[in-house]
Amino acid sequence: MKIKWIMVICTLLCVGVLAKAQIIHIETERISLVYGVNDEKLQQVHFGNHLSSVDGVEHLSTKFDEIYPSFGNGSSNEVALIATHADGSMATDLIYQNHQQSIDDNIQTTTILLKDEKKAFFVELNFKAYQAEDVIEQWVVIHHKEKKAVRLEQFASSTIGFKAESYYLTHFYGSWAKEMQMTEEKLCNGIKLIETKRGVRSTEYENPSFVLALDQKASDANGEVAMGALAWSGNFRFSFQVDDKENCQLVAGINPYASAYWLSPKEEFVTPRMILTYSNTGKNQASINLHRWARKYNLQDGDEERPIVLNSWEGAYFKFDADKLKSMMDGAAEMGVEVFVLDDGWFGNKYPRNSDKSGLGDWQVNKKKLPKGIGDLIDYAEGKGLQFGIWVEPEMVNPKSELAEQHPEWIIQRLNDREEILERSQLLLDLSNPEVQDFVFGVVDNVLTENPRIVYVKWDANRHIQNFGSTYLDADKQSHLWIDYTKGLEKVLAKLNEKYPDIIFQACASGGGRVDYGALNYTHEFWASDDTDPFERLFIQWGTNHIYPAIATGAHITKSPNHQTNRATPLKFRCDMAMGGRLGLELSPDNLDEKDIDYVKRVLETYKANRSIIQFGDLFRLNSPYDKDGYAAISYITPEKDEAVVMAYCHEFHRRDERALIKLQGLDEDAVYHISELNGNRKVNQVNEIGKEISGALLMNRGLFINMKKPYESVVIKLEKVR
């Protein structure tokens, strides 16, 4: 591998000498990103395996374009920056000025300053390299000292180059109820775009993440892969350009679609963070890198266990009163649930929220449904040993609401009296407007102030930006709306985090519409999908957990037949599937008979006893549901490798002698593990080795046969190191 990367460096370097004093080495324990200055232009030298030394790099000459290419300087490739200056000039030539580096504990920080050759126009490239996690963040700050505003028309967060003989791109797609489906394609010459232009619920259809495998298709256990994600909840665009010299350039950041941005003198334009990692041992290690980094640095309270919740939506929808909710709490408490979450329908009086057609925006407790208010429900919940959570959708408004009557100017709208486009009978509030930001903050603040014992807030968002227009923004700045909306949302969430540091926030947007590291910077978890069918979730969670950690993945046990698909599945399969994330329930307990309630109670006890392994352990993907054998398997292993939970699923019919062979990964090969079954409900073990002690070497090299033949059978086993 070392020889290969020396060859790569030689290939990437072209005419021009790199001054040794102007070599910039951004590094983690296993990754190096190296830049050099050639004729005052900053160019990439290397991205990949860690280089223990860069001595002699000044004798090489580079072939990559400059690292933050700008329009009008001769580049024929996709550019990171387009800026139009007051004199009409669209040319920008960025010249290296200086750089600063420091390291504090686990983080190496690098800032590189570039300046236009002719104008007082500056670009700062910023990096944080997380040593132990092998993750590099990059973001850009653009500012200037020109006399008049500069119009920005493209403003990437990151550009990075790759060199290989072939490239295989995995990306994640899918709209409502089918999020995070995976597809892999070989890149050919030209440009491949992954993007969204929807503004809100921006991770429906395409997720701002990718896996790029070099020289071979992506494999969990071997090969070189780069993995990345953009920390942004608005429009995004990734551009992968392969040229005739087999170079691949990634340009990633905010989608510039209809988003030209006027930057006044002395203002700063700060791009979202691009998060990158690399592995030369396959994509599983890259996922582990991202998960470890997210839990420590990006996720709210990523080092704290997540509670088991019961969310009321599929159990009650809009049709409930206090008695119905209290009955659900009775069952939740009996099963061992820790937080009861009241979903949509609890508010509105003039226009009661009895369906999705009215009341949204009027955040007063519905007196007919809940005459004693939220406090009465909290009292009852706490009397049962439960904590209480609540649903809000404060960015949205129904036309049939008091808010729409009182503040029509707060609504994003097609200007000039054009008819508004409704989606789910609602419209969006204009979060580019500071008054609206204060209102949205106030919605949640008032609920939490009036009910200080609430511990959990489910934050929903159920439509895209299809109307486009702001009564707040000036006529020449309407194109700011896409960006300022998202930044306004971030300001509100940051303010709530500051005031309510102990509240658990869930990002929900029609299910998985906000599964991104931008939203997760302010929240504790996300609702992976409104589709709770465990068969569908097998694929949704498989894709999701490539990029995002299990601790943040809401996964709920539901009734059968499933409400979305009408598919009937065994209770064990539903429970075992939900065990793979932050386990919860999405049903009314009276949907279950006493036998089922007893079983779920045992499952919740088991999850509590093992959730630290699942929520903080390293994920190993053992058998993909996309493979043709009809089996899937994952495991979570503690960093110490002393405990593991293995989950295996069958989703197709198998003949008499067909069995799943699962080879484990990530164990201590010199250790011996005791094997036990979790969530068991069969008289005959599906794994013959239950109760036995077997070495990690055998478990990883020989594996375990699991006797699953019928669709929707599943097994969960635990490994405990005994010596």
N, C-alpha and C positions, 0 to 999 in steps of 0.2 A: 504493500500500500504506500509506503514511504517513497519507493522508486516511482510509482505512478504519479504521485503528486509533484515530485521534482520535474517529471516530464510535463505535467500540466502547467507548472510555472514557466518552464521554458517555452511552451507553446503560446502562453498568454502574453509573453513579453515581446515587444517589437522595438523599432528604431527609437533611440532616445535614451539618455543615461539618467538614472534615478540617483539623486543626491542622497547619500546615506543619512544625512541629518534630516531629510524630509521623507523618511519612511515612517509610516504610521501603522503600528501593529495593535489591532484590537483583538483581544484574546480571552478565551475561557480555558478551563482545564483541558478540553479536547477539541476546541475549534479555534481557528485563526482566520481573521479577516484583515488583509494587508493592503494598504494603499501606498502609492508612491507619487511623487510630483515630477512630471516630465514637461519641460518648457512651460512651467508655471501652471500646468493643468493637473488636476488630481485624477489619478487613474487607479483602477483596481488591479492588484497583482495576484491576489489569491483569496479564495474562500473555500474552506473545507477543513481537512485534518489539521490539528494543532502543529505549528512549526516551532520546534525548540529553539531554532536560531534563524534569523533572516540575514545573517552575515553574507555579503557578496551579492545581495539582490541588486545593488547599484550597478553591477556589471551586466545585468540582464536588461532587455528592452521589451516594452509591453505592447500588447495587441488589442486590449480592451479599449473601448471608448472611455471618455472621462466619466467619473462616477456619478455626477449629477448633471447630465447633458441638458443643455438649454437650446431653445429655438434660435435659429439665425446664426449659429456659429459653425455651420458646415456639416453637422451630423445628419446622416440620412436615416438614422434609426429613430425609434420612438423616443421622445424627449421627456424629461421630468418637469421642465419649467417652460412656460410661455408667459412672457410679460410684455405688455405694451406701455411704453413710457409716454409722458405728456406730449413729447414732440412727434409722436407717431411711430417712433422706432420700435421694432419688435425684436431686434437683435440683442442678445445677451451673451457676453463672453465672461464666464466666471473664472477668476484667477485665484490661485491659492494665496492666502495671506499668512495664516499661522494656525497652529493647533495647540491644544492643551490636553493633558492626560493626568488622571489621578486615580488612585485606588483606595477604597475605604471598605475595610472588612471584605465582603464577598463581591463587591461591584467595582469594576473598572469603568470610569467615566471619561469620555472623549468628546471634545468639541473642536470642529474644524471650521474655520472661517474662510469663506470665499467672497470675492468682490467682483462686480462687473468691471471690465477693463477701462470703460469710459465714464461710467456713472457711479454715483454714491448709492449703489444698490447692493445689498448684502444677503448672503445665504449662509446660515449656520447649519452644519450637519452635526447632529447630536447622537451619541451612542451610549448605551449602558450594556456592559458585558457581565453577565452573571456567571461567576466562575464555576461554582459547583453544579449549577443547573444546565450549563452549556446552552444558554439562551442569550441572544443579542437583540436589544431593542434599538430601533433607529427612528428618529423624527427630525423634522426640519423646521427652522425658524427663518422666516423671510421678513426683512425690514429694509427701509431705505431712508436717505436724507435728501431726496430730491424735493424741489419746491412744490410740485403738484402730485396728485395721486397717481399711482401706477395701477394699471388694470392687470390682474393675474388671471390667466386663462387655463393654466395647468400648474399643478403644485403637488408633486408626488412626495410621499413620505420616504421612499426608499427606491434605489435602483441597485441591482446586484447582477453580476455576470457569472455564467457557468460555462464550463468547457467539458464536453463529452462527445462520444460518437453518436449517441442517441439520447432522447429525453422522453420520459413517460410521465404525464401529468395526471394526477388524481385530484378531482375536485368534488364538491358536495352540493347537491341540488335538491329541489323538491318544494312544492308549495304546501298549502295547508293540509295537515294530516298525513303528509308523506315527506317530512323534512329529512335532510342530511342523508339522502341516498348517495351512493358512491358510483363514480364512473372513472375509468382510466382510459387515456388515449395517448397514442404516440404523437408527439409534436412534429410537424413537418415545417418546411420553410414558410415563413410568413408570420403573422401575428395571431395569437389565440387570446381572446379576451374573456375574462370572468368579471361580471359586473352586475350591478343593480341600479335602477333609476326610480325606486319606489319611495325613498325618503324615510318612511316608517315601516316597521316589519321588514327591515332591509335584508334579513337573512332568510326570508322566504325566497324560493326559486334558486338562489345561489348564496352560499355562505362565504364570508370573506376569509377564506383559508385555502390551503393547497398542500399537496405533497408532490415533490418533483424528484423522480428517480432517475439516476444517471446510468446510462449504458445497459440497463435491463429493466424489466417491469418491476414495480414496487413489490418488495417482499418484507414481511414483518421481521425476519430473522437475519437477513443478509443484504449486502449491497449498500451503495451510497444514496442517501436521500437528503434533500433539504425540505423542511416543513415550515410553514409560515402562516401567520394570521394577522389581520389588521384590527387594531383596537378602535373601532369606530362603528357607531350605530346608525349611520346615515348611508348615503350613496357611496359606493366604492367601485374601484376598477383595478384589476390586475391585468397587465399586458405581458405576455410571454412571446418574445420575438426570437425566432431561430433564423440565422443568416446562412449564406452559402459556404461559410467557413466553419460551420458547426458550432458557432457560439450561440448561447441562449441568454438573452437579457430580460430580466424581470423589472418592470416599473410598476410600483404599487402605491395606492393612496386613495384619497377622496376622488370620486368620479367627477371630472370637470364638466359633465353634462349640464348645460343650462345653469352654470354656477360661476360665471365670471365674477371676480371679486375685486372691488376697488380698495386699494391699500393706501391709506393716507400717510403723509410723512410722520415718522417716529412711531407709527403703529407697528404691531407685530402680527404676522400671520403664522400660527403654530399648527403644524399638521398633526394628525393622529399618529400614534406609535405603530410601527411595523415590528412584529415579533418574529424572529427567525431562529431556527435551530438546525443542526446538521448531525447526521449519524452515518458512520461507515459500517454499521452492523444492522442496517434495516430500519424500517419505519417505527417498529415497536419502541426502540430506544429513543427515537425522536419524540414520540408521544409521551414517554416517561419524562423526558426533559421539560416539555411544555407543562405537563401536569404538576410536576414538582415546583416549577417556577410560578405557576398560577396560584397554587395553594399558599405560597410564601409571599408573593409580591403583587398579585393582581386581584385576587378574590378577597372580598370582605371576610375577615375572620376565618381565613383558610385553614387555621390550625385548631379550630373548634368543631367538635362533633355537631352534626345537624340532627335536629329532632325528627321524629316520625309524625307526620301530619295527616289529618283526614280533612280533605277539601270537600265542601258541600255541593259542588256544582252538579256532578252526575247523579248525586243522591237526591237533589231537590229542585235543581234548576231555579226558575223564578217562583215556583209554587211552594211557599213555605210560610209558616208563622212561627211564633216563639215556641209553641208546643212541639212542632215538627223538629225544630233545631235542637231542642232539649232532648228529644227522643234519640236523635242521632248522636248527641253527646253521651247519652247513657251507653249506647253500644260501643262508641269509640273508647270510652273509659274502660269498659269491660275487656276490650281486646288489647289494651295497653298503648293506645295512641297517646301522644304527648302534647300535640297542639291541634285544636279544632279551628278550621279556617272557614269563615262565612264568605261565600262567593257573591256574585252579582245578585241584585234585586232587593237590597236592604234600604234603599233611599228613595227620595222623591215623594212629594205630597200633592201639589197641584197637578203634577204629571207623574203619577206613581210609576216606579220602575217595575212593571209587571211583565214586560217583554223588552226586546232590544229597540223598540220603536219610540220610547219616551223616557224622560227623566234624567238622562245622562247629562251631568253638569250641575244637577241640583243635589248637593251632598248633605241633605238633612235626612235624619232617620225617618223611615216610613212609619207613621204613627198607627196606621191600620194594621200592618203586619207585626210591628214590634212596639206596642203601646208603652212598654216600660223601658224601651231604649236598649242600646248596646250594653250598657252597664249591667242590666239584668242578666243578659246572656253570659257576660264575663263572670259574674257572681256564680252562676250555675255551673259554668265550666270549671272554675276553680274549686267549687265544692266537690266536683268529681275527680279532682286531681289533674285537670287539663289546663293548658294555657290557651290563649285565644288569639286568632289572627283574622284579618279582614281583607277583602278585595276592593281595589279602586281602579279607575280608569280616568285619571284626572286630565289627560291631554285631549280628551274627546268630549263632544257635545251632541245631543240630539237636537234637531230643529224644534222638536216639540219639548221644550224645556224653558224654565224661567231664565236660565243663563242666556240662552239664545235670544230671548225677548229683550233682555236687559243690555246685553253687550254683543250685538251682531258684528261690531267692528273688531272683536277679538277673534273672529273665525277666519281661517284661511279660506280664500274664496277666489273665484274667477271674477275679475274686476269688470267694470262697465256693464253691470246689471245682467251678466250672463247667468243662465240657470246652473245651479250647483249640482254636482254629481255626488249622489249619495252612495255610500257603501255601508252595509249593515245598519242602514237608517241613521247614519251619524256623520258628523263633520269633525275636522281637526281644529283645535285652538292654535293660535299663532305664537309659538314659543320663541320666535325672534323678538317679540315684544316684551320688554322687562315687566310691564304691568301683568301680562299673562303669566310670565314666570312666577311673579309674586302670588297670583291667584292659584296656580297649580301647586306651588309649595304650600300655600295656605290650606288647600283642600286636605292634604295629608296631615299637615301640622295641626289643624283643628280637630281632626279625628283622633290623633294621638294625644293631644292636650286634654280633650274631653274624656278620653278613655286611656289613661296612662298605663293601664295593665295590659294593653295590646302588645304582643311580642313579635308579630309577623305581619307583613304587608305584601300581598300579591298585587303587583303593578301590571295592569294589562294595557294593550293597545290593539285595536281591532280594525284598523283600516290603513291604507296607503295614502300618500299625498297625490291625489288625482286632480283636485282643484289646485290652482297655483296662483297665488296673489296675496299680498300682504298690505293691509291698510296702514300698517306701521312703517314699513320700509319706504324710503323715497323712490320716486319713479325710476331713477337711474340705478337703483340698487335692488330691484326686485329679484335679480339673479342670486342675491345673497341668501335667499330664503332656505334653500336646501341645507346650507352649511349652518346658518345661524339658528335654525330650528334645532339641530342636533346639539350645537353648543349650548343653546338655552336649556335643553333637557339635561345636559351634563351639569350645568350650574345648579339646577333645582335638586338633582340627586346628590350632588356634593354638599349642598346646604343641609339636606335632610340627614345625610351621614354624619355631619358635624354635630347637629343638634340631637340626633337619636342614635348614638353609636351602638346601642344594645338591641336595636330592632333588626330582625331578619327581613331582608327585602328579596322578593323573587321577581325576576324579569320574565314577564309573559307578554306575548304579542300574538294573539290568536294561536297560542301554543308556542312553537319554536321560532317566532319571527324576530326575536332579539337574542339569538345565541351567538354572542360575539364578545371579545375581550374588552370592548368599549363599555358595554352595559355591565359586564362582570366586574369592572373596576369599582362600581358603586353598589353592587348587589352581592348576595350570598349564593344565589342559585338561579336556575332558569327552568321554565316548564318546557321540556324538550319537544312536546307535541300534544295537541288536543286528541290525537289518535292514541287511545289507551289499549288497543288490541295488542296482547302480548306477542303475537306473531309479527305484526307490523313493527312493534317496538324492538324486536330482535334486530331489524335492519336500521331503524332510526337511531337506537343507542349505539349500535356498532359503528356507524359513521360518526356520530356526535363525539364519542369518546376517543376517536383518533386525535382530536384537537383539544377537547375540553374535558376536565376531570370528572370522575364519578361523583365526587362530593357535591358538585354543583348541578347534577342531572336529576331533576325531579322525575321519579318513576313510581307509578301508583298501581296498586291492586284494584281491579274493577270487577263489576258483576259480569255474568255471562248469561245470555249472549251479549257481546260487546255493543255499546251504544252507537259506535261509529260504523262498524262493519257487519254487525249482526252475527259475527262468528262465535261459536260456542267453543270454549276451551276449559280444560280442567283447572280447578282452583290452585293446585300445586304449580302448574305451569305459569299461571298468573303471578303467584307469589315468588317463584324462583326468578322470573324475569324482572320483577320489581326489585329484587335483592341486588341487582347489578348497579343501582344508582342510589340516590337519596330516597329510600323507601318511604312510601306513604299509601294512603287509600283514597279512592275517588268513587265513593258509593254511599248508600245509606245502609247502616248495619242491618236494618230489617230486610235487606235483600238476601241475607245469609241465614241459613238455619243454624240450630245450636251446634251441630257437628262442625259446620264450616267456621262458625265463630271460634270454637275451641281450637281448630287448626290454625286460623289466622293468629290467634293469641300466641300459640307456640312459635309461629313464624316471627312475630314481632319480638318475642323474647330472644329468639335466636339471633335476629338482626342486631338487637341492642348489644348482645354479648360479643358480636363480631364486627360491628360497624366501623370500629377504628381500623380494622384490616382493610375493609372495602373503601372507606372514605379517605384514608391516608396512605394506603398501600400502592405499590406499583402495579399497573395493569399490564397483563400479558395476554395478547390475543393468540389463542391456541388453534382454533379452527373457525374459518369464516363461514357465515351463512350464505355468502355468495358462491362458495365452492359447490360442486355438483353432488357431493355426497349426502347432503341433507342434514348435516350436523353443524352445530356451532358450539364453541367453548371459549371461555375466558377464565383468567385467574387473577386474584389480587394477592400480592405478597408483601409482607412487611419489609422495610429497608434492611432489617437485621436478618431476614430470611428464616425466621424461626416459626412463622405461622403463615398459612395461605388458605384462601377460600377459592374453590374451583367450581365453576358453574357450567354445566353442559346441557344442551338443548337439542331435541330432535324435531324437525319440522317437515319431514317427508316420511312416507311409508317405506319400510325396509323389509327385505325378504328374511326367511327363517334364520339364515346363518350370518346375516350382515350385522356387524356391531361397530360402534365407534371406537377407534383407537386414538386416545388423547395423550400426546406426549407433552409433559409439562415443561415449563421454562422458568428460569430465574431462581431456581432453588440452590441451596448449598449442596453440591454433589457429594461432599464428604459427610453430610449429616444423615441421620436416620429419622424418618417422619412416621408418626402414628396417624392412621387414616380413619376418619369417622364420617358418618353421613349427617347432614343437616336437612331439616324439613322433610324427613322421610315419612312416608305414609303407605308403604307397601310391605307385605309380609316377607317377600323375598328381596334381598339386596340386589340392586342393579349393578353393583360393583363388587366383585368377589373379594377384593382386598380390604373391604371394610373391617376394621378392628385389627389389622395387621400393621407391622412396622417394616418400612421399606426405605432403602437409601435414596437420596436425591439423585444419584447417578442413574439408578434404575428407572426412577420415575420420569427422568428427562430423556433417557435414551431408549428404554423399552416402552414406557408408557403404561396406561391403564385401558383395558377394554371396558366399555360401559354398555350395558345391555339395554339399549333403547331402540325400539323397532317401529313404534306408531307415532304419527304426528302428535306434537304437543306433549310428549314425555320429556321429563327433565330430571336432572340430578344435581345436588349441591353437596360437595364434600369439603371437609376441613383437614388440613395437614398441620400437625404440631410436631415441632422438633423435640425428640426425646434424648438424642445424644449426637 
